[in-house]
Amino acid sequence: MKKEDTPQRIARRNYEKRNKELRKKTNAQFSTFIPRSDYDEINEFLKKIILQKLN
């Protein structure tokens, strides 16, 4: 059953829609969100030791 739309839920959806791409550019996920610079550094390290993030 779908919950009814409230003003707060509608506002949250609109916020998510507007900021989704920005969040993807600035954060990445390894079981938790981390800054993109840390994500890139971790990926470089894993590539050096021949491991890759599981999708």
C-alpha positions in Angstrom: 0.0 0.0 0.0 1.3 3.4 -1.0 1.4 6.1 1.7 -0.5 9.2 0.8 1.3 12.3 -0.4 1.9 14.9 2.2 3.5 18.4 1.6 6.7 17.2 3.3 6.9 14.1 1.1 6.3 16.1 -2.1 8.9 18.6 -1.0 11.4 15.8 -0.3 10.8 14.2 -3.8 11.3 17.6 -5.5 14.5 18.2 -3.6 15.8 14.8 -4.5 14.9 15.3 -8.2 16.7 18.6 -8.3 19.9 17.5 -6.5 20.4 13.9 -7.6 23.0 14.7 -10.2 24.9 17.0 -7.9 25.1 14.3 -5.2 26.3 11.8 -7.7 29.1 14.1 -8.8 30.2 15.0 -5.2 29.7 11.6 -3.4 30.1 7.9 -4.1 29.1 4.8 -2.3 31.1 2.0 -0.7 28.4 0.8 1.6 28.3 4.4 2.8 28.5 7.8 1.1 32.0 9.2 1.0 33.4 12.3 -0.8 34.3 11.8 -4.4 38.0 12.5 -3.9 38.2 9.7 -1.3 36.3 7.4 -3.6 38.7 8.1 -6.5 41.7 7.5 -4.2 40.3 4.2 -3.0 39.6 3.1 -6.5 43.1 3.9 -7.6 44.5 1.9 -4.7 42.2 -1.0 -5.5 43.3 -1.0 -9.1 46.9 -1.1 -8.1 46.3 -4.3 -6.1 44.0 -5.7 -8.8 40.7 -5.4 -7.0 37.6 -3.6 -8.1 34.5 -2.4 -6.4 31.6 -4.8 -6.8 28.6 -3.4 -8.6 
